Amino acid sequence: MNIILLYLAVFKSPAALKTYSIVIANFAISDFLAAVSSFFVEPRIIPIENTIIQINYGVCHKTGYINSCWIGYIISLHLFLHSELSLLYSFYFRLNILGNRKAPRKPIFIILSLFIIYIPSLIVLILLSFGNISDQNDIFGRFMKIFPNETGITKEMVTESIDSNVVTVGMSCLNFAPIFFYPAILVIRKKIIKLLDESTNHLRKETKSLHRRLLKCLTYQAILPMFTVLSVFLFLIEQFGVLYHPLIEYSSTLCLEIIPVISPILYFWYVSPYRQAIRKFSGMTRVSGRSEIEKSTENLKAFVIVR
């Protein structure tokens, strides 16, 4: 779905969305890579005492490189953070466009702005990359000692970060980022609504409608980081020993993976040109299907008449 969104952003964006389509493409690429890296790892997170053990069910454990699962995991985490920060930039971008402010209009400046937004995520990625991986034989032995009834798990599937301080800093940046940028999003959203309600002469009726639908899309997107909060909550339940269950261990990661699935669907629904492009494709398919059925029916009728 993110590949489809990227195609629509590049080739089906109207003139009113030409500059903002770069931001949409940024979401599509970021969410696509986050989904791929998550699929590559498929982690199950188990907090034990002062450390975190990962059971990796993805293909990463078959590469023969002990760090591949950890690298895939931290890549997905930092991309989720980048997506959240990009959301804040999206609201700021729409506010500047509507307010006729000096927002960056040239593609090179928008790309540069997105790179600046990416820097905090890059710092988190660097911090998490210093999380050294413990000896697999040792960690597998300890894991089987704690969970003797677990079956189907090999030592290649089990990883553990032993540099807990660095990992804690990196994870904290990811988990608590929404607390800081959510108030800013609410303030900017209120200003955007005020601008849309005013009689702005520089906006046509169709353009204003497009802005309103895009604002709805961004508003629902702003709800998606709540899955990050839920992921943290489930993780803390186990971290503090409140409850242990495999479903919680899987869900702490699955909650994050919901975000790149829902995000492109919101664009498909609320951005009219994208929705129309998808409907047009679906309509062509249905017309083609009907014509084949009608053709077959006519042939059948002709055959009956001849008989």
N, C-alpha and C positions, 0 to 999 in steps of 0.2 A: 504493500500500500504506500509506503514511503517512496518507492521508486516511481509509482504512478503520480504521486504528489510532486515529485521533482520534475517529471515530464510536464505536468500541467503548469507548474510555476514558470518553467522556461519557455514553453511554446503556447500556452493558452491564457496567459495573464493579459487583461485589458490594459489600456493606456494608463488608467487611474491606479493600477497596481504594478506598473513596470518596475519602479524602484523598490517597492515593498516585496516584490516577488523574490528578490535576492535574500531577504530575511526568511521568507517561506522556504526557499531552497536550502537555507542554512538549517532550518528545523528538520527538513526531510533527510538531509545527509547525516546530521547528528543522530537522529532517531534511528535511521537505518543502520548505522555503524554500531549504535548501542544495542540494537536488537541482534545483530550478527554476533557481536562479542559475547552477549549473554547466552545465545544459542551455542556458541563455541565452548562455553564453560559449563553451563547448567549447574550452578553451585547449590549446595545445601549447607547452610551456615549453622554451626554448632558452637555456641560459646561454652567453654569449659574453664572454670576458675578464672585466671587472668589472661587467657589466650583465646584465639578463635580458630577452630578447625573447620576446614572446607572439604566436603565430599563432592568431587567434580564428576558429574555424569556425562558431560559433553565429550567431544572428540579431543579436547585439549590433552587429556591424560594419555592419549595414544600417540602423541608426537615424539615421545621419548625425551622431552626436555622438561625438567622438574619445574621450571619457572613459568612455563607457558600458560598454565591454568591461572596462576596469580596475575600474570600480565594481562590476560584476557579479562579477568575480573575487574582490575583497577581501571582498565580502559573503559569498560562499560560504566563504571561508577562516575568517572570524571566527565563522560559524555552526558549522563543524566544531569549533572550539575551545570554543564554548559547549556543544556536545553532550558533549565530553569532561569539562568541569567539572561539568556536570549529572550525569554518571555518578558522580562522587565524592560529590555531594550525595545521590544516590539511595541509596548504601550507608549514608551517615550517617543518612539518614531512616529506613531500615529498622532500623538499630541502635537508634535512639531509640524506635521503636514497640515493638520486641520487649522492650526493657529497661524499658518503662513509664516512660521518662524524660519530661521536659517538652518534648516535641517540638511544633512548631506544628501544631495540628489544624484550625484554622479556615482556610478557603480563602484569605482575604485575607492571612494571615500566610505561607502557603506561596507564594503569588504574589510577595509581597514578598521572601521568601528567594531565590526563583528570579531575581528582578531583581538582587539583590545578587550572585548567582553570575554574572549576565550582564555585570556591570561590567567585569571584566578583558577579556572579548571585545570590549566596546564600545571600550575603550582601544586595543586592537589595531586595530580598524576605523578609529579616528581617526588612529592613527599611519600606517597604510597609505594612508589617503586623502591624505596629504601627499606621496605619491610622484608627482611631476609627470611628465607624459607628454611625451616628446620630439617633435620635428617629424616628422610621418608621412613626408613626402617624403625627409627625410634618413635616417630609419631604414630605409625601404623600399629606398633606394639601397644602403645598407651591407649590408642583408640579402641582396639579390640579388648583391652583389659577393662575399659569402662563400659563398652557396649559389646559384650560377648555374644549376644544373640543376633547381631547384624550379619547378614549374608550377602554374597554377591559383590563385596567391596574388596578391591585389590589395593596394594600399597601405592600404586601409581595414581589412584584416584584421590588420595588423601594428601592435603597440604595444610600448612600451619604457618602463620606469621609469628616470628619470635621477637621482632622489634616492636613491641606493643605501644611504646610512646609515640613513635612516628606515625604508626597506623591510626592511633587514637586521634591525633591532630588532624590527619587527612579525612577520617570518617566524620569528625565533628564539623568540619567545613561543609561537607556534603549534607549532613543531617540537619544542621541548624541554619543553613542558608535561607530557607523559606521564612524564618522568623524575622529576618532583616529586610528582605525585599518585598514581602507581602504588604506591609503598610504603604510602601511607596507605590505599589501597583494600585491599591485602593484609591490613593490620592489622585494619581494620574487618570485613572478610569473616571473618577468623578468630574475632573476637568474636561475630559473628552466628551462626556455626556452633555455637559453644559455648553460646549462649543457646538455640538450637533443640534441642540435645542434652539440655539440662537439662529436668527435669520441671516445666514451667511450668503452674501451675494456671489462669492467666488465659487460656490458649489452648485452644480446642477442637481435636480431631484434624483436622478439615477445615481449620481456619484455619492450623494448623501446617503441614499439607501444602501449602497455598497459599503460605505463606512460603518453604518449601523450594524449590518450583518457581520462585518469583520470584527467589530467590537464584541458582538455576542460570541463569536468564535474565540477571541482572545480571553473573554471572561470565563468561558467553560474550560479553556486551556489552563487558566489560572487555578482551577480547582484540581487539576491533575497532580500537582506536587503534594496534595494531601495523601496520595498513595505513598509518597516518600515518608511522610509523618507516620503513616500506618506501619510501614516497613520498620522504622525505628522503634515504634511501640512494641511490635512483635519481637524484635531483637532484644529489647530491654527486659521483656517478660522472662526470657530464658537467661539473660545475663545476670539478673538478680535472683534467679532460682525460684521464680513464682510458679512457673509451669514448664515442663519439658514435653514436647511432642513432635514427631517428624513433620506433621502438617505445618506447624509453626516454623520449623527450620526451613522448609521449602518456601513458605509464604513470604518470609522476610525478603526474599529475592524476587518472587513472582509479582509482588505488589509493584516493584519498580518496573518490571517488564510490561505491565499494563499500559504505562505511559506512552511508549512509542507506537502502541497499537491504536489507541483511541485518538491521539493527536491528528493523524492524517484524515481520519473519518470526520472530524470537526470541520476541517477545511473543505472536504468534499461536500458537506451539507450546507455550510453557511456562506461560502464564496460562490456566488451565483454562476460566474463563468466556468468554474471548475465543475459545478453540479450539472450545468447544461452540457458540457463536453462529455461527461460520463453518460448522461441520459441519451445524448446523440449517438454515442457508440452503442449503447444498449438498444436504442430504437432501431438502428441499422441492422443489428443482429436479429431483432424480432421480425422486422420487415422481411429480411432474407429468409427467416424460418417460415413465415407465412407464405411467401411466394413459392417456396419449395413444396409446402403442403398443398397449396392451391394447384400447383402444377401436377402433383401426384394425383390429386382428386380428379382433375380434368382428364388425365390419361386413363384413370380408372373408368370414368364415365364413357369415354370414347371406346374403351375396350368392351364395356357392357353393350353399348349400342351396336358395335360390329358383331358381337356374338348374337 
